[in-house]
Amino acid sequence: MPIDKELYRQAYALYKKSSDAKFLERARLHSELSSAEAFKQYAELVEFVWKICPEPSDWQRQEKLESINRYYAAVQRLEAWRRKHGEKT
């Protein structure tokens, strides 16, 4: 079944117009939001994402903990080096 090119172009134009209108509305609302309201919306978004995200597996949790431990070990080595070789004031 061939695609009606003109109908496709019209649908795409309407979609683009709608998408642009939504973007402009979000931009307009953004400039009207106070910092507190913007943060509240952000916090609500984070809470929503936490609800829909699946729990990490035991392996993922373990990998994350090991990664954090490697990072802090590197930070401690860097701090020890800085204390030994850093500028004396």
Secondary structure, DSSP 4 states (H G I P E B T S, - for coil): ----HHHHHHHHHHHHHHHHHHHHHHHHHHHH--HHHHHHHHHHHHHHHHHHSPPPPHHHHHHHHHHHHHHHHHHHHHHHHHHHHSPP-
